[in-house]
Amino acid sequence: MSANDRQVAGNHYRSGLQHWDFVALNGLDYFQGQVTKYVTRWKLKNGVDDLRKAQHFLEKYIELKGEKSLFEIWASSLKTVHSMAEFASANALDYVQRRIVEDVCRGELQRAHELLAHYIGTADGLRAECPTRNYVDQG
């Protein structure tokens, strides 16, 4: 039996492309993994508290990374191209969730932080309005 065939408590990671597989496929580090995990699952598990956890991890990550060079940002963006659409679809990410995950994966941490702060402000209404809304490509 594969580890993907079972889950310890809950069912928030039951999708066609599970979060840990996405992290492994894209070579994400610990902080990128934590931020993307909490942004991905917030509607299915702990609500706005998960978004606040994502924000906390992102703040620490920004402290540790500091300012990146344009080359580093460009180089890190290459690794997330494959599987993002599949991951977003399999996990019913809305447009903002997907943008936050993409920004974190690409090293665009300040932009992810600003977007996440805004998202937290609107999250309760979003969760009630569309708990499993699928991501629709906005162009």
DRENLUMZA-763527 format. One record per atom (N, C-alpha, C, O): y, x, z. Coordinates in steps of 0.1 Angstrom, whole numbers, padded with zeros to 4 digits, always signed. Each point is the difference from the previous one (the first is absolute). Layout:
// DRENLUMZA-763527
YXZ;...
//
This chain:
// DRENLUMZA-763527
-0012+0008+0000;+0012-0008+0000;+0012+0009+0000;+0002+0009+0008;+0008-0012-0017;+0012+0007-0001;+0010-0004+0011;-0001-0012+0005;+0009+0021-0001;+0011-0004+0010;+0009-0011-0005;+0005-0008+0008;-0004+0007-0021;+0008-0011-0006;-0007-0014+0001;+0007-0010-0001;-0020+0010+0004;-0007-0012+0001;+0001-0007+0014;-0004-0012+0001;+0011+0019+0008;+0001-0007+0013;+0014+0004+0006;+0006+0009-0005;-0001-0017+0014;+0012+0003+0007;-0001-0003+0014;-0007-0010+0004;+0012+0018+0004;+0000-0002+0015;+0012-0008+0004;+0011+0005-0001;-0013-0017+0005;+0010-0010+0004;+0009-0004-0012;+0005+0008-0008;-0003-0021+0007;+0009-0006-0010;-0005+0001-0014;-0012+0004-0003;+0020-0009-0006;-0003+0001-0014;+0011+0004-0009;+0001-0004-0012;+0009+0010+0018;+0013+0004-0007;-0002+0011-0011;+0009+0003-0007;-0020+0003+0007;-0003+0011-0010;-0010-0004-0011;-0005+0008-0007;+0002-0021+0006;-0009-0004-0010;+0007-0002-0013;+0007-0011-0002;-0008+0020-0007;+0006-0001-0013;-0007+0008-0010;-0009+0008+0004;+0012-0010-0017;-0007+0008-0010;+0002+0015+0001;-0008+0008-0004;+0020-0004+0009;+0003+0014+0001;+0006+0001+0015;+0012-0003+0002;-0020+0008+0007;+0004+0001+0014;+0010+0011+0002;+0001+0010-0008;+0007-0012+0018;+0011+0009+0003;-0005+0015+0001;+0006+0009-0006;-0017-0007+0013;-0004+0014+0002;-0004+0006-0013;+0001+0013-0002;-0007-0021-0007;-0003+0006-0013;+0012+0003-0008;+0001+0010-0007;+0010-0018+0008;+0012+0003-0007;+0006+0013+0006;+0005+0008-0008;-0005-0006+0021;+0005+0012+0006;-0008+0012-0005;+0006+0010-0004;-0019-0011+0004;-0008+0011-0005;+0002+0003-0015;+0001+0012-0004;+0000-0022-0004;+0002+0001-0015;+0013+0007-0003;+0001+0008-0010;+0009-0010+0018;+0013+0005-0002;+0004+0012+0008;+0011+0005+0000;-0020+0000+0009;+0002+0012+0008;+0012-0002+0009;+0007+0010+0002;-0006-0022+0004;+0012-0002+0009;-0003+0007+0013;-0011+0001+0005;+0022+0004+0002;-0001+0006+0013;-0001-0011+0011;+0001-0012-0003;-0002+0017+0015;-0001-0010+0012;+0011-0010+0000;-0002-0012+0002;+0014+0017-0003;+0012-0009+0002;+0001-0009-0012;+0003-0012+0002;-0005+0016-0014;+0000-0009-0011;-0011-0010+0001;+0002-0012-0003;-0014+0016+0008;-0010-0010+0002;+0003-0010+0011;-0003-0012-0002;+0009+0016+0013;+0004-0010+0010;+0011-0010-0005;-0001-0012+0003;+0011+0018-0009;+0011-0009-0005;-0006-0010-0010;+0003-0012+0001;-0011+0016-0011;-0005-0009-0010;-0010-0010+0006;-0001-0011-0004;-0007+0016+0014;-0009-0009+0007;+0007-0012+0006;-0003-0012-0002;+0013+0015+0010;+0007-0011+0008;+0008-0009-0010;+0001-0012+0002;+0005+0018-0012;+0007-0008-0010;-0009-0010-0007;+0003-0011-0003;-0015+0017+0000;-0010-0008-0008;-0006-0012+0008;-0002-0011-0005;+0000+0013+0018;-0008-0010+0008;+0009-0009+0008;-0006-0010+0006;+0019+0011-0006;+0008-0007+0010;-0002-0015-0001;+0000-0007+0011;-0001+0001-0022;-0002-0014-0002;-0013-0005+0005;-0001-0012+0004;-0009+0020-0004;-0014-0004+0004;-0003+0004+0014;-0010-0005+0005;+0018+0013+0002;-0005+0004+0013;+0011-0002+0011;+0000-0011+0006;+0009+0020-0004;+0009-0001+0011;+0015-0003-0003;+0009+0001+0008;-0007-0007-0020;+0014-0004-0004;+0010+0011+0000;-0003+0011-0003;+0015-0015+0008;+0012+0009-0001;-0003+0013+0009;+0006+0010-0003;-0014-0011+0013;-0003+0011+0008;-0006+0011-0008;+0002+0012+0002;-0011-0015-0012;-0005+0010-0009;+0011+0006-0009;-0001+0012-0002;+0010-0019-0002;+0011+0005-0008;+0009+0010+0009;+0004+0010-0005;-0003-0014+0018;+0008+0009+0009;-0008+0013+0002;+0006+0011+0001;-0019-0012+0000;-0009+0012+0001;+0002+0009-0012;+0001+0012+0001;-0001-0018-0013;+0002+0007-0013;+0013+0007+0001;+0001+0012-0004;+0010-0019+0008;+0013+0006+0001;+0000+0012+0010;+0006+0010-0003;-0013-0011+0014;+0000+0011+0010;-0007+0012-0006;+0005+0011+0001;-0017-0013-0008;-0006+0011-0006;+0008+0006-0011;+0001+0013-0001;+0006-0021-0006;+0009+0005-0011;+0012+0008+0006;+0003+0010-0006;+0002-0014+0017;+0011+0007+0006;-0005+0014+0004;+0007+0010-0001;-0019-0009+0007;-0005+0013+0004;-0003+0008-0012;+0003+0012+0000;-0008-0018-0010;-0003+0008-0013;+0012+0005-0006;+0001+0012-0004;+0010-0019+0004;+0013+0004-0005;+0005+0012+0009;+0005+0010-0006;-0007-0011+0019;+0004+0012+0008;-0008+0012-0003;+0006+0011-0001;-0019-0012-0001;-0008+0011-0003;+0002+0006-0014;+0000+0012-0002;+0002-0021-0008;+0002+0005-0014;+0014+0005-0003;+0001+0009-0008;+0009-0014+0015;+0013+0003-0004;+0003-0003-0014;-0006-0009-0006;+0016+0016+0000;+0004-0003-0014;-0010+0008-0009;-0003+0011+0002;-0002-0018-0012;-0009+0006-0010;+0008+0004-0012;+0010-0007-0003;-0014+0017-0004;+0006+0003-0013;-0004-0010-0010;-0010-0007+0001;+0018+0006-0012;-0003-0009-0011;-0014+0003-0006;-0007-0009-0004;+0004+0022+0004;-0013+0004-0006;-0012-0005+0009;-0010-0005-0005;+0012+0006+0018;-0011-0005+0009;-0001-0015-0001;-0011-0005+0000;+0022-0002-0001;-0001-0015-0002;-0007-0003-0013;-0008-0009-0001;+0012+0016-0010;-0006-0003-0013;-0015+0003+0000;-0008-0008-0004;+0004+0019+0010;-0014+0004+0001;-0008-0010+0008;-0011-0003-0004;+0016-0001+0015;-0007-0010+0008;-0001-0013-0006;-0010-0008+0003;+0019+0004-0012;-0001-0013-0007;-0011-0001-0010;-0005-0010-0003;+0000+0022-0002;-0011+0000-0010;-0013-0005+0006;-0008-0006-0008;+0006+0008+0021;-0014-0003+0005;-0002-0015+0002;-0011-0004+0003;+0021-0004-0003;-0002-0014+0003;+0000-0010-0011;-0001-0012+0001;+0001+0018-0013;+0001-0009-0012;-0013-0008-0002;+0001-0012-0002;-0013+0018+0004;-0012-0007-0002;-0003-0008+0013;+0002+0005+0011;-0007-0017-0013;-0005-0009+0010;+0011-0008+0008;-0004-0008+0008;+0017+0011-0010;+0010-0008+0007;-0001-0015-0004;+0000-0009+0009;-0001+0006-0022;+0000-0014-0004;-0013-0007+0005;+0000-0011+0005;-0011+0018-0005;-0013-0005+0005;+0001-0002+0015;-0004-0011+0005;+0010+0020+0002;+0001-0001+0015;+0009-0012+0003;-0003-0007+0009;+0015+0006-0016;+0009-0011+0003;-0006-0013-0003;+0002-0010+0008;-0010+0009-0018;-0006-0013-0004;-0011-0003+0010;-0002-0011+0005;-0007+0021-0002;-0011-0002+0009;+0004-0004+0014;-0007-0007+0007;+0019+0011-0003;+0005-0002+0014;+0011-0010+0000;+0007-0002+0010;-0005-0005-0021;+0010-0011-0001;+0014+0004+0005;+0007-0007+0007;-0003+0019-0011;+0013+0005+0004;+0011-0007-0008;-0001-0002-0012;+0012-0001+0019;+0011-0006-0007;+0008+0012-0005;-0003+0011+0002;+0014-0015-0010;+0008+0011-0006;+0005+0010+0009;+0000+0012-0003;+0006-0017+0015;+0006+0010+0009;-0011+0009+0007;+0003+0012+0001;-0014-0018+0003;-0011+0008+0005;-0003+0011-0009;-0002+0012+0003;+0000-0015-0016;-0004+0009-0010;+0010+0011-0001;-0003+0012-0001;+0016-0015+0000;+0011+0010-0001;+0000+0009+0012;+0002+0012-0002;-0004-0017+0014;+0000+0009+0012;-0012+0009-0001;+0002+0012+0002;-0014-0017-0006;-0012+0009-0001;+0003+0011-0011;-0003+0011+0003;+0008-0015-0014;+0003+0009-0011;+0010+0011+0005;-0002+0012-0003;+0013-0017+0009;+0010+0010+0005;-0006+0010+0010;+0003+0012-0001;-0011-0017+0010;-0006+0009+0010;-0009+0010-0007;+0000+0012+0003;-0008-0017-0012;-0009+0009-0007;+0007+0010-0009;-0005+0012-0002;+0016-0015-0003;+0008+0009-0008;+0010+0009+0007;+0006+0008-0006;-0006-0010+0019;+0009+0009+0008;+0014-0005+0001;+0009+0008+0004;-0006-0020-0009;+0013-0006+0000;+0002-0007+0013;+0001-0012+0001;+0000+0020+0010;-0001-0005+0013;+0012-0008+0005;-0001-0010+0006;+0013+0015-0009;+0012-0007+0004;+0001-0014-0007;+0003-0010+0006;-0007+0010-0019;+0000-0013-0007;-0010-0010+0006;+0003-0011+0002;-0015+0017+0001;-0010-0009+0007;+0005-0005+0013;-0003-0011+0004;+0010+0020+0004;+0005-0004+0013;+0010-0011-0001;-0001-0010+0008;+0010+0011-0017;+0010-0010-0002;-0006-0014-0004;+0003-0010+0005;-0013+0011-0014;-0006-0012-0005;-0009-0006+0011;+0000-0012+0001;-0006+0020+0007;-0008-0005+0011;+0008-0007+0010;-0003-0010+0006;+0015+0016-0002;+0009-0005+0009;+0005-0014-0004;+0000-0010+0008;+0003+0008-0021;+0004-0013-0005;-0012-0009+0000;+0002-0012+0003;-0014+0016-0006;-0012-0008-0001;-0003-0005+0014;-0004-0012+0001;+0006+0020+0009;-0003-0005+0014;+0009-0011+0003;-0004-0010+0007;+0017+0010-0011;+0009-0010+0003;-0003-0014-0007;+0004-0010+0005;-0012+0011-0015;-0004-0013-0007;-0015-0003+0001;-0004-0010-0005;-0003+0018+0013;-0015-0001+0000;-0005-0013+0006;-0010-0005-0006;+0015+0000+0016;-0005-0012+0006;+0000-0012-0010;-0010-0007-0001;+0021+0006-0006;+0001-0011-0010;-0010+0003-0011;-0006-0010-0005;+0005+0022+0001;-0009+0003-0011;-0015-0003+0004;-0007-0005-0009;+0003+0009+0021;-0013-0002+0004;-0004-0015+0000;-0011-0004-0004;+0021-0004+0009;-0003-0015+0001;+0000-0006-0014;-0007-0009-0003;+0016+0014-0006;+0002-0005-0013;-0012+0003-0009;-0004-0008-0008;-0001+0020+0008;-0010+0005-0010;-0009+0010+0006;+0001+0012-0003;-0010-0016+0012;-0009+0010+0007;-0009+0008-0009;-0004+0010+0004;+0001-0015-0016;-0009+0007-0009;+0005+0001-0014;-0008+0000-0009;+0021+0000+0008;+0007+0000-0013;-0004+0013-0008;+0001+0011+0006;-0006-0012-0018;-0003+0012-0008;+0012+0007-0005;+0010-0007-0003;-0011+0020+0001;+0010+0007-0006;+0001-0004-0015;-0010+0000-0007;+0022-0002+0003;+0003-0003-0014;+0009+0011-0005;+0011+0002+0005;-0015+0005-0016;+0008+0011-0005;+0014-0005-0004;+0001-0010-0008;+0009+0015+0013;+0014-0004-0003;+0006+0007-0011;+0012+0000-0002;-0020+0007-0006;+0006+0006-0012;-0001+0015+0001;+0004+0007-0010;
//
